[in-house]
Amino acid sequence: MPDAPKDALRSSLPLSLAILASRVLGLVREVVFAALFGAGAVADAYQVAFRVPNLLRDLFAEGALSSAFVPTFTAALQQDGRARAEVLADLVMSALLVTTGLITTAALLFAGPLVGLMTQHMAGDAAKLALAVQLTQIMLPILVFVSLAAVWMGMLNAQRRFVVPAVGPALFNVVSIAVGLGLAVAGYGATTAIVAWSVGTTLAGLAQAGLQLVALVRMGYRPRLRLRGVFADAGVRRIVGLMAPAVIGIAAVNVNVFVNTGFAAELGDGPVAQLTYAFRLFYLPLGVFGMAIATVTMTEVSAEAARGDRAALARRTADGAWASWMLTSASAVGIAVLAEPIVRLVYRWGAMSPSDAAAIATVLQCYVAGLVPYSLVKLYAPAFYGIDRARIPMVASIAGVVTNLVFNALTHRELGAPGIALGTTAGALVNVAVLRVMFARVVAPSGPVEGAARSGGGRNALALVVANAALAAVGLACVALGARLGIDGTWGQRGVDAVVLGVSMTVGFAVFALVLRAFGYPGAARLVALPAGALRRLRRR
């Protein structure tokens, strides 16, 4: 198969860079948070509180809505024109504003029972539970902001404006970092500081939504409240029809979040925060590579679905899959090998103890085992939404959640927080397995994914194994060399970790890319040429 994923790689590169900036700022945000609050009771209370608006956001905004809105808005653009597409966006935005406003109000009134149910009442720690409830009430308005942002981001993505939606989280993180630095200077106590941080988080959500709207206004869009005839509109009905299975699937995932948070809360102070810190690092390569490729692929798939070209839809997905395998497998191997120096360098500041950092590193290694399947889930699911087969991702999601919950229920006391992360990996494997089987049967029974597997899949799989083994060997050698240096002291260790990571990433990338190119892996030649191309662009600028 010729250089199949080159278009996916080329299209996703600017988006990957924008997401990289956002994710790096997200890590800085987590570093500031960890330095201020460590991994104890106050940090646990905040992480639990932040999960409540996140849960509602996934249910009613970014997760389900994006999956349903982008293909419908894209179809309206292509078939009915820009004016009709913008009317559809206004209807959806107005309905969301009313719906999420009512949900937020109800959640504010019942925050106590909601958080108590989610955390199994914090194992009887009344003060910790009360703080989590207070912080939840402060951050619940984020749901309204991110719901509006989801519509505006979908409009931008559907028109192939990928960078501004990707930069939105960067603004969220910049506002949060500014708040954190202000708190560090002010020297407030932990409880007062965490309340102020939560207020800053809510304001950051408002800033993120505002950035998307500004970009659309510059393109000529003027938002209007439209509620008359909202449920009679064919586009809205299609979105609701696609959202219903998506909401069920995401609801199942969030039941998993509820239960896993309860499992972690049972283990005492620390595991909830450990899982959150590790997931932030796990989400960096997932966002930079997996989500970037998936976002570009979803837009292209939606366009092919609107044209009724099933073969092109399958081909676009296949291109994204090859690229995703290449980039996320390397990320998973590299992070697993370098987990300890990564965590020490990122989180070992302020209130974060060495034992906390070691625990986070172990959780991170368990999470990254699921990086490839997690990214492929994000890639395959949009293909089913594009052809109005939303029930298939729903069933796959539920199957993954059941796997996750059963695994964690049986093992969380013995395996602790790392076991909960492994449960997430197991669920992602089951989810992507169902999607992959159904993709071959429903979307491309004789299409390019199957054809690629027959013509070169074995060679490409071998190439990935050999390249990742070479990458792991480079990382292990650098870690062993760093340990032999025997440099003591916090700053000395940070210097060693920085050198180990820099050398490992530079040499490891080169070895990985060259091995893949030697095997003829699709897209490897472009990967090898990427550093030189980036340097040329920098020199021209």
TIKOLZA-359650 format. One line per field, with one value per residue (C-alpha): residue number from 1; residue in one letter; x, y, z. Coordinates in Angstrom, 2 decimals, always signed. Each point is the difference from the previous one (the first is absolute). Example, Ala and Ser with C-alpha at 12.3 -4.5 7.8 and 13.67 -1.06 7.14 Angstrom:
2
num	1	2 .
residu	A	S .
px	+12.30	+1.37 .
py	-4.50	+3.44 .
pz	+7.80	-0.66 .
***
This chain:
541
num	1	2	3	4	5	6	7	8	9	10	11	12	13	14	15	16	17	18	19	20	21	22	23	24	25	26	27	28	29	30	31	32	33	34	35	36	37	38	39	40	41	42	43	44	45	46	47	48	49	50	51	52	53	54	55	56	57	58	59	60	61	62	63	64	65	66	67	68	69	70	71	72	73	74	75	76	77	78	79	80	81	82	83	84	85	86	87	88	89	90	91	92	93	94	95	96	97	98	99	100	101	102	103	104	105	106	107	108	109	110	111	112	113	114	115	116	117	118	119	120	121	122	123	124	125	126	127	128	129	130	131	132	133	134	135	136	137	138	139	140	141	142	143	144	145	146	147	148	149	150	151	152	153	154	155	156	157	158	159	160	161	162	163	164	165	166	167	168	169	170	171	172	173	174	175	176	177	178	179	180	181	182	183	184	185	186	187	188	189	190	191	192	193	194	195	196	197	198	199	200	201	202	203	204	205	206	207	208	209	210	211	212	213	214	215	216	217	218	219	220	221	222	223	224	225	226	227	228	229	230	231	232	233	234	235	236	237	238	239	240	241	242	243	244	245	246	247	248	249	250	251	252	253	254	255	256	257	258	259	260	261	262	263	264	265	266	267	268	269	270	271	272	273	274	275	276	277	278	279	280	281	282	283	284	285	286	287	288	289	290	291	292	293	294	295	296	297	298	299	300	301	302	303	304	305	306	307	308	309	310	311	312	313	314	315	316	317	318	319	320	321	322	323	324	325	326	327	328	329	330	331	332	333	334	335	336	337	338	339	340	341	342	343	344	345	346	347	348	349	350	351	352	353	354	355	356	357	358	359	360	361	362	363	364	365	366	367	368	369	370	371	372	373	374	375	376	377	378	379	380	381	382	383	384	385	386	387	388	389	390	391	392	393	394	395	396	397	398	399	400	401	402	403	404	405	406	407	408	409	410	411	412	413	414	415	416	417	418	419	420	421	422	423	424	425	426	427	428	429	430	431	432	433	434	435	436	437	438	439	440	441	442	443	444	445	446	447	448	449	450	451	452	453	454	455	456	457	458	459	460	461	462	463	464	465	466	467	468	469	470	471	472	473	474	475	476	477	478	479	480	481	482	483	484	485	486	487	488	489	490	491	492	493	494	495	496	497	498	499	500	501	502	503	504	505	506	507	508	509	510	511	512	513	514	515	516	517	518	519	520	521	522	523	524	525	526	527	528	529	530	531	532	533	534	535	536	537	538	539	540	541 .
residu	M	P	D	A	P	K	D	A	L	R	S	S	L	P	L	S	L	A	I	L	A	S	R	V	L	G	L	V	R	E	V	V	F	A	A	L	F	G	A	G	A	V	A	D	A	Y	Q	V	A	F	R	V	P	N	L	L	R	D	L	F	A	E	G	A	L	S	S	A	F	V	P	T	F	T	A	A	L	Q	Q	D	G	R	A	R	A	E	V	L	A	D	L	V	M	S	A	L	L	V	T	T	G	L	I	T	T	A	A	L	L	F	A	G	P	L	V	G	L	M	T	Q	H	M	A	G	D	A	A	K	L	A	L	A	V	Q	L	T	Q	I	M	L	P	I	L	V	F	V	S	L	A	A	V	W	M	G	M	L	N	A	Q	R	R	F	V	V	P	A	V	G	P	A	L	F	N	V	V	S	I	A	V	G	L	G	L	A	V	A	G	Y	G	A	T	T	A	I	V	A	W	S	V	G	T	T	L	A	G	L	A	Q	A	G	L	Q	L	V	A	L	V	R	M	G	Y	R	P	R	L	R	L	R	G	V	F	A	D	A	G	V	R	R	I	V	G	L	M	A	P	A	V	I	G	I	A	A	V	N	V	N	V	F	V	N	T	G	F	A	A	E	L	G	D	G	P	V	A	Q	L	T	Y	A	F	R	L	F	Y	L	P	L	G	V	F	G	M	A	I	A	T	V	T	M	T	E	V	S	A	E	A	A	R	G	D	R	A	A	L	A	R	R	T	A	D	G	A	W	A	S	W	M	L	T	S	A	S	A	V	G	I	A	V	L	A	E	P	I	V	R	L	V	Y	R	W	G	A	M	S	P	S	D	A	A	A	I	A	T	V	L	Q	C	Y	V	A	G	L	V	P	Y	S	L	V	K	L	Y	A	P	A	F	Y	G	I	D	R	A	R	I	P	M	V	A	S	I	A	G	V	V	T	N	L	V	F	N	A	L	T	H	R	E	L	G	A	P	G	I	A	L	G	T	T	A	G	A	L	V	N	V	A	V	L	R	V	M	F	A	R	V	V	A	P	S	G	P	V	E	G	A	A	R	S	G	G	G	R	N	A	L	A	L	V	V	A	N	A	A	L	A	A	V	G	L	A	C	V	A	L	G	A	R	L	G	I	D	G	T	W	G	Q	R	G	V	D	A	V	V	L	G	V	S	M	T	V	G	F	A	V	F	A	L	V	L	R	A	F	G	Y	P	G	A	A	R	L	V	A	L	P	A	G	A	L	R	R	L	R	R	R .
px	+0.00	+1.55	+0.66	-3.61	-0.08	+2.00	-3.15	-1.13	+3.43	+0.26	-3.50	+0.36	+3.46	-1.12	-2.75	+2.51	+2.25	-2.91	-1.11	+3.60	+0.10	-3.28	+1.13	+3.35	-1.83	-2.31	+3.03	+1.24	-3.44	+0.26	+3.53	-1.25	-2.94	+2.22	+2.46	-2.82	-2.08	+2.04	-1.87	-1.92	-3.53	-0.39	+1.19	-2.35	-2.95	+0.73	+0.46	-3.29	-1.77	+1.40	-1.24	-3.64	-0.10	+2.33	-2.49	-2.89	+2.16	+0.74	-3.65	-1.56	+2.77	+3.38	-0.34	-3.49	-0.71	+3.22	-0.54	-3.52	+0.40	+3.05	-1.41	-3.41	+1.43	+2.38	-2.90	-1.98	+2.98	+0.49	-3.62	-1.87	+2.61	+1.57	-3.10	-2.02	+2.94	+0.28	-3.75	+0.49	+2.89	-2.14	-2.80	+2.38	+1.78	-3.30	-1.35	+3.28	-0.03	-3.41	+0.70	+3.39	-1.27	-2.73	+2.43	+2.50	-2.69	-1.15	+3.60	+0.65	-3.00	+0.95	+3.80	+0.23	-1.73	+1.70	+3.54	-0.84	-1.19	+3.05	+2.52	-1.87	+0.03	+3.81	+0.29	-1.62	+2.25	-2.68	+2.36	+1.43	-3.50	-1.25	+2.93	-0.62	-3.68	+0.92	+2.51	-2.52	-2.55	+2.61	+0.99	-3.37	-0.59	+2.87	-2.60	-1.82	+3.23	+1.43	-3.36	-0.04	+3.69	-0.72	-2.44	+2.40	+2.97	-2.06	-0.82	+3.67	+1.14	-2.68	+1.42	+3.52	+1.02	+1.73	+2.54	-2.22	-2.04	+3.27	+1.41	-3.11	+1.23	+3.29	-1.86	-1.80	+3.38	+1.56	-2.79	+0.36	+3.79	-0.33	-2.40	+2.36	+3.02	-2.03	-0.95	+3.64	+0.97	-2.94	+0.88	-3.57	-0.75	-0.88	-3.79	-0.25	+2.39	-1.96	-3.23	+1.73	+1.49	-3.52	-1.32	+2.90	-0.90	-3.52	+1.28	+2.42	-2.94	-1.69	+3.18	+0.31	-3.56	+0.51	+3.05	-2.05	-2.72	+2.50	+1.44	-3.47	-0.98	+3.11	-1.24	-3.32	-2.16	-2.41	-1.55	-3.75	-2.35	-2.50	-2.43	-3.07	-0.33	+3.17	-1.31	-1.74	+3.30	+1.28	+3.64	-0.74	-1.97	+2.94	+2.38	-2.31	-0.30	+3.76	+0.55	-2.37	+2.18	+3.12	-1.37	-0.80	+3.51	+1.61	-2.33	+1.34	+3.55	-0.85	-1.61	+3.43	+1.53	-2.36	+0.76	+3.75	+0.12	-1.78	+2.49	+2.89	-1.60	-0.27	+3.79	+0.54	+1.71	+1.98	-1.29	-2.60	+2.66	+2.56	-2.39	-0.74	+3.66	+0.92	-2.95	+1.14	+3.33	-1.76	-2.26	+2.92	+0.93	-3.64	-0.92	+3.04	-0.16	-3.15	-2.50	+1.61	-0.19	-3.51	-1.23	+1.30	-1.29	-3.47	-0.30	+1.10	-2.21	-3.00	+0.61	+0.26	-3.14	-1.89	+1.00	-1.02	+3.46	+0.40	+3.27	+1.63	-1.28	+1.66	+3.20	+0.20	-0.44	+2.65	+2.50	-0.61	+0.37	+3.46	+1.16	-1.52	+1.70	+3.36	-0.12	-1.87	+1.85	+3.31	-1.46	-1.24	+3.34	+1.98	-2.17	-0.05	+3.80	+0.54	-2.92	+2.07	+2.21	-3.04	-2.04	+2.91	+0.76	-3.64	-1.48	+2.84	-0.44	-1.33	-2.32	+0.54	+2.03	+2.36	-2.41	-2.88	+2.06	+0.91	-3.66	-1.08	+2.67	-1.35	-3.56	+1.23	+1.62	-3.32	-1.89	+2.29	-0.58	-3.36	+1.28	-0.24	-3.48	-1.26	+1.16	-1.52	-3.36	+0.04	+0.86	-2.51	-3.08	-0.57	-0.33	-3.16	-1.48	+0.62	-2.20	-2.65	+1.00	+0.52	-1.19	+3.19	+2.33	-2.56	+0.14	+3.81	+0.19	-2.28	+2.02	+3.18	-1.54	-1.28	+3.49	+1.53	-2.44	+0.23	+3.80	+0.20	-2.64	+1.99	+3.48	-0.01	+0.73	+2.91	+1.44	-0.93	+0.11	+2.16	-2.67	-2.67	+2.14	+0.40	-3.78	-0.22	+2.44	-1.98	-3.19	+1.63	+1.22	-3.50	-1.51	+2.34	-0.31	-3.78	+0.38	+2.64	-2.05	-3.13	+1.95	+1.09	-3.56	-2.02	+2.22	+2.67	-0.67	+2.53	+1.48	+3.46	+0.44	-0.52	+1.97	+2.90	+0.01	+0.23	+2.65	+2.38	-1.43	+2.43	+3.04	-1.30	-0.74	+3.53	+1.38	-1.84	+1.26	+3.63	-0.11	-1.63	+2.46	+2.87	-1.68	-0.40	+3.67	+1.10	-2.19	+1.13	+3.64	-0.42	-1.83	+2.72	+2.72	-1.80	-0.25	+3.72	+0.91	-1.08	-0.71	-1.71	-2.33	-3.33	+1.43	+2.75	-2.62	-2.06	+3.02	+0.69	-3.66	-0.05	+3.10	-1.33	-3.30	+1.62	+2.47	-2.59	-2.54	+2.50	+1.86	-3.11	-1.99	+2.80	+0.41	-3.76	-0.57	+2.99	-0.96	-3.53	+1.30	+2.32	-3.05	-1.99	-2.67	-2.58	+0.69	+3.47	+1.83	-1.99	+0.75	+3.76	-0.18	-2.05	+2.88	+1.79	-3.26	-0.74	+3.48	-0.45	-3.31	+1.58	+2.87	-2.40	-1.93 .
py	+0.00	+3.37	+2.63	-0.25	+2.24	+2.88	+2.11	-0.73	+0.91	+3.17	+1.21	-0.75	+1.55	+3.63	-1.32	-2.22	+3.00	+2.04	-2.88	-0.49	+3.61	-0.50	-3.25	+1.43	+2.88	-2.58	-1.70	+3.35	+0.49	-3.39	+0.79	+3.22	-1.85	-2.82	+2.48	+1.83	-2.94	-3.22	-3.31	-0.02	+0.70	+3.53	-1.13	-2.99	+2.29	+2.24	-2.88	-1.54	+3.38	+0.64	-3.38	+0.93	+2.81	-2.12	-2.86	+2.23	+1.60	-3.40	-0.99	+3.12	+1.94	-0.95	-3.78	-0.78	+3.37	+0.17	-3.49	+0.90	+3.68	-0.05	-2.45	+1.72	+3.52	-1.18	-1.49	+3.24	+2.00	-2.19	-0.59	+3.13	+2.75	+2.09	+1.96	-3.15	-1.56	+3.07	-0.12	-3.62	+1.04	+2.73	-2.47	-2.48	+2.72	+1.39	-3.40	-0.81	+3.29	-0.76	-3.69	+0.42	+2.95	-2.18	-2.89	+2.32	+1.40	-3.49	-1.12	+3.03	-0.90	-3.67	+0.29	-1.59	-3.31	-0.06	+0.28	-2.35	-2.64	+0.47	-0.38	-2.34	+2.95	+0.21	-3.05	+2.01	+3.08	+2.70	+2.99	-1.30	-0.72	+3.49	+1.62	-2.09	+1.06	+3.69	-0.19	-1.88	+2.79	+2.59	-1.84	-1.23	+3.06	-1.36	-2.33	+2.91	+1.52	-3.20	-0.94	+3.23	-0.47	-3.50	+1.40	+2.73	-2.39	-2.39	+2.84	+0.89	-3.61	-0.65	+2.95	-1.39	+2.63	-2.40	+2.16	+2.39	-2.82	-1.69	+3.21	+0.53	-2.32	+1.92	+3.14	-2.00	-1.10	+3.47	+1.46	-2.85	+0.37	+3.75	-0.67	-2.60	+2.29	+2.73	-2.41	-1.00	+3.63	+0.73	-2.91	-1.00	-3.13	-3.17	+0.24	+3.66	-0.59	-2.95	+2.04	+2.82	-2.51	-1.37	+3.50	+0.43	-3.31	+1.24	+3.27	-1.99	-1.94	+3.28	+1.25	-3.23	+0.35	+3.67	-0.75	-2.30	+2.61	+2.73	-2.21	-0.65	+3.67	+0.83	-2.50	+1.85	-2.06	+1.84	-2.21	+0.37	-1.57	-2.15	-2.24	+0.15	-3.24	-1.44	-3.57	+0.14	+0.65	-3.02	+0.73	+0.28	-3.24	-1.72	+1.33	-1.17	-3.40	-0.35	+1.40	-2.40	-3.12	+2.11	+1.30	-3.55	-1.13	+2.98	-0.41	-3.52	+1.35	+2.56	-2.62	-1.53	+3.33	+0.14	-3.53	+0.24	+3.22	-1.85	-2.86	+2.49	+1.92	-3.27	-0.27	+3.11	+3.30	+0.17	-2.51	+2.36	+2.66	-2.59	-1.20	+3.56	+1.05	-3.15	+0.39	+3.54	-1.39	-2.85	+2.52	+2.00	-2.42	-1.05	+3.61	+0.91	-3.05	-2.07	+2.85	+2.13	-2.82	-0.92	+3.62	+0.37	-3.46	+0.75	+3.12	-1.85	-3.00	+2.29	+1.62	-3.39	-1.22	+3.12	-0.82	-3.64	-1.29	-3.01	-1.15	+3.40	+0.04	-3.34	+1.14	+3.15	-2.07	-2.47	+2.81	+1.33	-3.47	-0.55	+3.39	-0.54	-3.37	+1.48	+3.02	-1.26	-3.33	+1.89	+2.37	-2.90	-1.80	+3.16	+1.11	-3.49	-0.18	+3.60	+0.30	+0.66	+2.81	+1.54	+0.09	+1.24	+2.81	+1.06	-0.48	-0.21	+3.55	+1.66	-2.23	-3.06	-2.64	-2.61	-2.80	+1.88	+0.36	-3.70	-0.97	+2.28	-1.52	-3.51	+1.12	+1.73	-3.21	-1.80	+2.75	+0.16	-3.67	+1.21	+2.90	-1.75	-1.48	+3.24	+2.00	-2.54	+0.25	+3.75	-0.75	-2.74	+1.31	+3.08	-2.25	-1.53	+3.40	+1.13	-2.81	+0.31	-3.23	+1.55	-3.08	-1.89	+2.38	-0.06	-3.80	+0.06	+2.62	-1.96	-3.18	+1.86	+1.50	-3.35	-1.45	+2.91	-0.16	-3.75	+0.10	+2.83	-1.41	-3.23	+1.50	+3.56	-0.99	-2.22	+2.11	+3.49	+3.01	-1.78	-2.69	+2.64	+1.35	-3.53	-0.35	+3.05	-1.66	-3.25	+1.90	+1.87	-3.29	-1.49	+3.23	+0.23	-3.74	+0.34	+3.13	-1.62	-3.14	+2.01	+2.44	-2.88	-1.34	+3.20	+2.75	-1.78	-3.73	-0.05	+3.47	+1.40	-1.03	-3.66	+0.33	+1.60	-2.80	-2.61	+1.76	+1.38	-0.29	-2.69	+1.96	+3.19	-1.75	-1.42	+3.46	+1.46	-2.77	+0.42	+3.82	+0.16	-2.57	+2.19	+3.06	-1.78	-1.08	+3.62	+1.16	-2.76	+0.69	+3.71	-0.70	-2.46	+2.53	+2.70	-2.30	-0.80	+3.68	-0.05	+3.73	+0.91	+2.87	+1.09	+2.39	-2.43	-2.70	+2.39	+0.78	-3.71	-0.66	+2.86	-1.35	-3.57	+1.10	+2.30	-2.63	-2.79	+1.98	+1.23	-3.27	-2.12	+1.97	-0.32	-3.75	-0.63	+1.97	-1.46	-3.59	+0.59	+1.54	-2.98	-2.27	+2.25	+0.78	+2.42	+3.56	-0.74	+1.98	+3.09	-0.61	-0.17	+3.25	+1.81	+1.54	+1.35	+1.44	+1.69	+1.57	+1.32	+1.65	+1.59	+1.40	+1.47	+1.75 .
pz	+0.00	-0.92	+2.57	+1.21	+3.01	-1.42	-0.47	+3.54	+1.33	-2.10	+0.88	+3.69	+0.45	+0.66	+2.25	+1.82	+0.64	+1.34	+2.22	+1.12	+1.19	+1.84	+1.58	+1.07	+1.65	+1.55	+1.50	+1.30	+1.54	+1.69	+1.20	+1.60	+1.53	+1.30	+1.49	+1.78	+1.19	-0.30	-0.19	+3.27	+1.24	-1.45	-3.44	+0.13	+0.85	-2.99	-2.43	+1.09	-0.29	-3.47	-1.19	+0.53	-2.62	-2.15	+0.17	-1.02	-2.70	-1.53	+0.14	-1.49	-1.69	-1.41	-0.21	-1.28	-1.60	-2.01	-1.38	-1.15	-0.88	-2.30	-2.62	+0.05	-0.27	-2.75	-1.96	+0.37	-1.26	-3.05	-0.91	+1.14	+0.24	+2.72	+1.02	+0.71	+1.89	+2.23	+0.76	+1.07	+2.24	+1.59	+0.73	+1.59	+1.99	+1.32	+1.00	+1.74	+1.88	+1.48	+0.65	+1.64	+2.02	+1.50	+0.60	+1.68	+2.27	+1.02	+0.59	+2.18	+2.17	+0.28	+0.05	+3.45	-0.84	-3.42	+1.39	+2.87	-2.46	-2.21	+2.83	+2.35	+2.44	-0.02	+2.29	+2.82	-0.22	+0.50	-0.39	-3.25	-1.33	+0.94	-1.78	-3.13	-0.01	+0.34	-2.86	-2.16	+0.38	-0.96	-3.20	-1.26	-2.30	-2.11	-1.54	-1.66	-1.33	-1.46	-1.55	-1.98	-0.80	-1.33	-2.59	-1.05	-0.13	-2.14	-2.42	-0.29	-0.47	-2.63	-1.97	+0.45	+2.52	+2.36	+1.77	+1.99	+1.59	+0.92	+1.46	+2.17	+2.75	-0.04	+1.02	+2.70	+1.33	-0.22	+2.15	+2.52	+0.15	+0.59	+2.88	+1.46	-0.15	+1.67	+2.79	+0.45	+0.46	+2.31	+2.29	+0.91	+2.00	-1.92	+0.45	-1.01	-2.90	-1.39	+0.06	-1.92	-2.44	-0.67	-0.73	-2.44	-1.65	-0.68	-1.46	-2.17	-1.46	-0.91	-1.69	-2.04	-1.32	-0.81	-2.16	-2.28	-0.41	-0.89	-2.76	-1.45	+0.16	-2.02	-2.61	-0.22	+2.37	+2.30	+2.71	+0.61	+2.50	-1.93	+1.86	-2.23	-1.94	+1.47	+0.31	-3.38	-1.76	-1.96	+0.86	+3.72	-0.13	-1.66	+2.66	+2.79	-1.67	-0.23	+3.49	+1.73	-0.47	+0.55	+3.31	+1.08	-0.89	+1.71	+2.97	+0.33	-0.08	+2.65	+2.19	-0.24	+1.11	+2.95	+1.08	-0.58	+2.01	+2.78	-0.23	+0.20	+2.88	+1.96	-0.09	+2.16	-0.75	-3.23	-2.59	-1.51	-0.55	-1.19	-2.68	-1.08	-0.22	-1.93	-2.35	-0.84	-1.22	-1.80	-1.72	-1.42	-2.83	-0.36	-0.74	-2.06	-2.27	+0.58	+0.36	-2.73	-2.54	+1.17	-0.31	-3.54	-0.92	+1.44	-2.17	-3.13	+0.80	+0.54	-3.39	-1.76	+1.79	-1.10	-3.59	+0.47	-0.89	+2.30	-1.58	+0.53	+3.58	+0.68	-1.70	+2.14	+3.15	-1.15	-0.61	+3.49	+1.53	-1.50	+1.23	+3.44	+0.44	-0.92	+2.30	+3.04	+0.29	+0.18	+2.59	+2.12	-0.02	+0.67	+2.93	+1.53	-0.02	+1.14	+2.44	+3.13	-1.38	-1.73	+3.21	+2.10	-2.42	-0.42	+3.47	+2.54	+1.27	+3.13	+1.98	-2.24	+1.84	-1.58	+0.95	-1.68	-3.18	-0.02	+0.45	-2.86	-2.27	+0.60	-0.75	-3.16	-1.28	+0.42	-1.81	-3.06	-0.72	-1.28	-2.09	-3.38	+0.49	+1.53	-3.04	-2.40	+1.77	-0.70	-3.62	-0.85	+1.84	-2.25	-3.06	+1.48	+0.88	-3.57	-1.37	+2.77	+1.75	+3.43	+1.87	-0.87	+1.92	+2.82	+0.27	-0.26	+2.75	+2.32	-0.59	+0.90	+3.11	+1.26	-0.48	+1.89	+2.90	+0.46	-0.09	+2.52	+2.32	+0.23	+0.30	+1.39	+3.60	-1.02	-2.85	+1.25	-2.31	-2.65	-0.25	-0.65	-2.86	-1.37	+0.06	-2.27	-2.39	-0.01	-0.76	-2.89	-1.51	+0.04	-1.36	-2.99	-0.70	-0.41	-2.17	-2.21	-0.62	-0.80	-2.19	-2.20	-0.18	-0.33	-1.43	-2.06	-0.46	-2.86	+0.38	+0.50	+3.63	-0.86	-3.21	+1.84	+2.53	-2.75	-2.10	+2.60	+3.48	+1.15	-1.14	+1.57	+3.30	+0.04	-0.75	+2.99	+2.29	-1.06	+0.03	+3.42	+1.39	-1.22	+1.52	+3.34	-0.06	-0.47	+2.88	+2.38	-0.81	+0.76	+3.28	+1.06	-0.85	+1.99	+3.03	-0.18	+0.23	+3.65	+0.25	+3.28	+0.86	-1.44	-2.59	-0.96	-0.60	-2.09	-2.15	-0.55	-0.82	-2.51	-1.75	+0.00	-1.52	-2.57	-1.23	+0.08	-2.00	-2.59	-0.60	+0.50	-2.58	-2.55	+0.55	-0.06	-3.21	-1.83	+0.86	-1.27	-3.21	-0.54	+0.18	-2.33	+2.60	-1.46	+1.07	+1.42	-2.70	+0.94	+3.68	-0.73	-1.96	+2.66	+2.05	-3.08	-1.34	+3.31	+0.06	-3.55	+0.93	+3.07	-2.07	-2.57	+2.78 .
***
